[in-house]
Amino acid sequence: MHALKPRPLTWPAAVDAAAVTVLLTAALAGFWPVFGGPGFIRPVVIGVVVGAGAAWLGAWRRWSTVTMAVATVVAYFVFGTAAALWNRGIAGLVPNIACVKTLVFSSVSVWRQFVTATTPVATFYPFMLVPFIVALVASVGAFTAAWRAKRPAVALIPVALLTALVILLGTSNAFYPTVQAVVLALAGICWIVWRNRQSSGTMSGRRRQSSLAGKSWLAKAGVLLGVATLVAGVAGPALYTGIDRDVLRKHVTPPLDMTTFASPLISYRNLVDTQKDTVLFTVDGWSPDYLLRLAVMDSYDGMVYNVGEATGASRYDRVGPDLGDSPAPADGKPVTVTVTDDDYSGVWVPSVSQNRDLTFSGPSANDLTASLYYNPQSDSLIDPTGLSAGASYTVQSLIPTAVPTPATPVTRVTLPSPEWVPDSVGALAVQWTGEDTSALDQVNDIVNTLRTTGYFSHGLESEDPSLPGHSSYRIDKLLANPSRMVGDDEQYAVAAALMLMKIGIPARVVMGFKADADSTLDGTTWSVKGSDAHAWVEVPFDGVGWFAFFPTPDKNQQPQQQQNKSRAKPKPQILQPPPSTTSHDDQSLQADPDSQNKNQKKDQQHAIAWRAILGYIGVGAIPVIVIVGPMVVIIALKSTRRTRRRTDERLPWRMAFAWQEILDRAADLGTVIPPSATRRQAAAIVSSVFSVSSMNGLADAADQGTFSGSPPTPAQTDAFWEEAVAAAAGLGGTRSWWRRFRAKIAVTSLRRHPRPTVTTHGGL
């Protein structure tokens, strides 16, 4: 804008300021539906006031356009903390290092986040930058034009641009569009008429116009205002709330890709085995009737049940504490529970049902709130930042109380069609449902048959053999002999869901936690352990919502001839500690040097001399034994483990162990893959971190050998082992000799649960 001589900052300038403030307020009010309330007022007020102050200084000091731009940027950094980051700054006003970083980087990234978040968006720190930036820039432009431009109508340009921008950033539903349109029209026209009147009546060297001329001006202004009010009142609603109103939110797809997250069902066996006595969460306000839902899976590809692609019922949107408008049950019980993370680490956020509000607390509350995603169709939440010990949140929910009856029809929802489903699934589903036509009866036929005729086993020590996983091969094995089915929640829930889908009843698998008779409950406080993990199926019914069914047999329902049988059941891709045996060579290292020389005394005269010499050697060997001995033991243990794995009688497991050798080598070199990662994800991480050629081929071969219906041949497993050993050895190619040596004696891979050093995205 061309800088002209400023008008005197007198009472007319105050009228200009008042008019511009009204115009900016009317335009910025369009943010109300986006935030679902007045939460945006603070950054807007600060932005308008600071922008007006910068424009006043610019008019007073006659700053150039470049200087005004610099002043606006400075004002953004100085007042940005008080306006949008008050929960992070010092005393809510002074910016710190974290605030400065946020102001720099979020000024670019926040726009995409803002238009991809589910409305109403939360009033937490990233999103509050949007109304502050918009208000600051618009007010600087509008006030500068009002006080410095030759024609006052120029000040309406920033207001018009602001109005259009707020509409684009807003929702399809406007905030009192008629009122906004009338206020903008009346304030704008009245101000321009007044400014023109002032200019014509106060020009130096001129006399005031006659009273007749003044009346003429008033008449013209009245007619103009009447027409403007009529147009604004009639056209405003159509322009603001018409069916064709377009906003950016309609054209921007949320960036969260659910396919990058491993199915939580993969970690089920690990929870009930290695973390069965570990307190994962502490939940307050709990009742045994509730279900603590972790994740909802609706897509099956023959290998795993997972969350489908980010569309339809599988879509997760950015949310804040207000989780938006989710489908409300016909009859619901309000519930408020508080979840405290004790020893859980993952991206899935446990919740209840029909969630309405979730508020984080603790040191990582801001980060967790800023990256929270919610799927109202599945009532599940995910936070890519990841929960960790110390995190806490309170969730408010509505638990449906309605129960389906045989006359209740299922709700027709669109779910991904399962792939690679065994033929036994459909055949048994038809056989077990018989001639029943009621949806509820058919569901109960399948669920009750699985629960009453099957046997329960986690495949742990002293339990009946039961392989983990829920691949097509594993489900087919489960159903191969209906009178001898053995498995746990993972297999029975997947089998039930696939059967229901086969007969046309929508179903999905839910993994979470349920308080059983042996759970640790103290009144309304529940200490959730890994042993409380469960999986079940849900079916949608009209007027009821998604209703839970539990197809897993009771834990005491085990084959009698197998109950007293005790044997270890190793798990694929779970590192088992090798036997703590000591070889003959290791024992020789710890032998007493003096005892080795007792038989060497051939002459009494030299006995004392020999003892002295050997004593010196023994003393000198002690530090060597202390340092080298553990190294030799570690190397021997790894060699023993490798031999045991390579000679395992179970060929599919031998393939899995070969792949584990690569992961163990990577772990010893400093890159520990999360146990929840798929082999494909692990291959991508290893290839990226160690700059080696793609390992997808090895990962696919391991999957094929482990999960396919046809077990590999001994020749195939031997060839795969050769490739895996060579690939493991090649990981240290980009590392120094000292780092490779440290990897040989590292105990990381010997630990049962080493702490992951990377995420499934490959980030450190």
Phi, psi and omega in degrees: 000137181286125182280124177246175179296126184289150174287151177302134182279074182246197181299327174300324177294327177293323176295319176302316181298319180295317180296315180296322179297318178297317180297314180296320180297317179297320180289316183288343177298343178296347178284347186304310180296331181293318181268353178068025181160192186274015183299338182273356187296320182302305179296329179292314180298313180297320180297316180293315182295314180295320178296320177295320178296318178295319178295322179296316177297320179296321178290322181290316183267000179057050179289150176282173180298319180296317179297322178296322178296316178297319179297323178295318179295317178298317179298324179299314182286326182287317186256358181297324179295313180295329184278317189233341185240033186297336180276003179237337184281173178283120183058021179075005184231316188271127180287143172250188183299317180298321180293318179298317178298317180296318180297327181285304189279322182288340178298340178259313187281339187293336184293316178293319178298322184294317184276353176258352181282147176289135179271147000286136179285160183279155177268047175257174201302321183294317186287335180290344177292331184296303179297329179293313180297315181298314181293320181296309183294316181295320181290323176300314180293315184291314180293322178297316179295320181295324185265345188233339183284151180291324180249125183296334181297341178299328181294340179284343180295309176301325179294318179295317178296320178298315180300316179296320181294318179297322177296315180296323180277353186269208181244174179292337179262121183273168180259103180045066186299324180296315180297316179301313183296317180294316180297315180299317182291311182296311182297318181294314182290316179300319182292317181295318178299315179296320180294318177296320178297318179295319181293319182284335185264350184236012179295134183297139178086002181244150175268157178296150179291162179292162179298328178295318178295322179296318178297324177298318178297318181295321179297315179298318180296320180296317178298316181297318180294320179298314178297317181297318180296317179297313181297316181295319182291328181272314185277335184303306181301322180294321181288328187263325186237014179296161184295336181267008180300128186249137177226158182299329184302332181286340189248359181247123181269135178304139186281353185292123180254108185291341181289347179278352181256132179292149179297128179296341180294338178296328184272004184299309183297326177294322179296312185281352180254287187283339180241025185295330180256006181271129176281112182274316181223158166240120185247124177256146182082031188259155173226141180302343180284344183275164175237128177268102187273131180260307183206153180241126183245132185229009183228130181235127182246016181092344178247309182220154169269124186219175173285133183289183178298158188286061177219155174056232183291348181260007186277128175251130182243153176294134179220173172239204178305322175277111188281008175086193184265100174260156182303126182269137178289157179297317176233122182222148179254119179295134182223137175232119180232153177242126183248127177243126181282121177260310182210034178257139178223112181180172183268341182278133185257114179297139180212188184255258182204147181049056184292140181243326185207139178219124183237119178278153172220170181101179186295333182256020185299317183296315181295317180294319179295322184291338185242025182276135176237147183221141175245103183293338180288325181255357181055045180226151183234149176220141181227101183303338176298326177090132174284153177210170183304133180103340179290146181213148178204155177245129182239134177253130187220169172238119180265119180300139179250351179288149182234134180289153175240169178303338180272355182279121179281156176283151176276128182279107177241155182264117177238154178300138179288131179297148180243151176055047179274130180299150179297330182297334181296307181294320182296314180290326179299316178293320182293317185284330180279338175058231183261008179294136180248341178289135180299317180296319178296319179296318178298315180295325178302312183289313183296314182292324179295316178298318186287326186268332182260344181273170178242152184257137174193132171275355184075021182272181180299138180071009176248165178296143180303133179204111181290146175284181177092167179216035178292171178302320179296317182292320179292322178296320177294323179299318185267001183299322177233094185303337179272359182223040179285132180226127179179192177229197184306322184302312183283317184292321180294317179294317180299316180296316181297317180295321178296315180296319178297326181294329180261015172089014178257121180299136180209153177217160182258134179241133173248137181189214184223145182220135179282115178261186181296329182263012178283160182268098180240129176238089185069245178257013178253125184242122173269102187279121179251170178299330179291346178275359181291139179215163172225142181214179179244153177231142180231135181273134177235144180300131178075356182244320186094196180285122184249137186272140174229144184241102184271000185279135177297161176297154183296332180275003180268084183232151178302130185300321184286353182249352188295326183263008181274125184242121174201151182286144181234092181292152182252140176294142177064013173245118186294123177260133180296132180291159179302139182276064178262155179238124182288169179297323179294322180294322179295326180293332179292332184262007182290154178287120181302325181294321182293335180288346185246009181295326181277357183268002180282096180265341183219130184297331183292330184262003185298312182296320180296317180295320179297319180295316181296313181293329177297316177298318179297318180297316178298319179290334183278343182302308179297328178294316180295319181298322183276311186280327184306306179300325178298315180295320179297316180298314179298320179294320179297318178295321179294318178298318179298316180298317180294317180297319179294317186288338181254013179300137183291336181274108186297318177299323179290328178297323176295317180297321180293326178297317176296325180295331177300322178293315180295325178293321178296318177297321179296317179294335177272003174108002181241099181264119182279138177300140180297339180278352183288141173286166180296325176299314179295318178297321179297319179296319181294313181297316180298321182287314185292320185261004176053046177249169180296160185304136179256015180300325180297316178294319179297317179295320179296320178295318177298316181297315181290333184273318191252347183290158180292335181259114181293151180289160177275161177303323180295321179294318179294321178296319179294321180294323178297319178300316179294318182294318179296318178296320179294321178295319179293329182283350181294330181275006183298329181265007180253159180289164180297326179293321178292324178293322178294317178298326179294325180296327183254010179286146180257007184303312183286347178275347178287152181286320181223076177294146182288126180299141178254355177225164174259174178291350174271356181089000181282147179283000000 
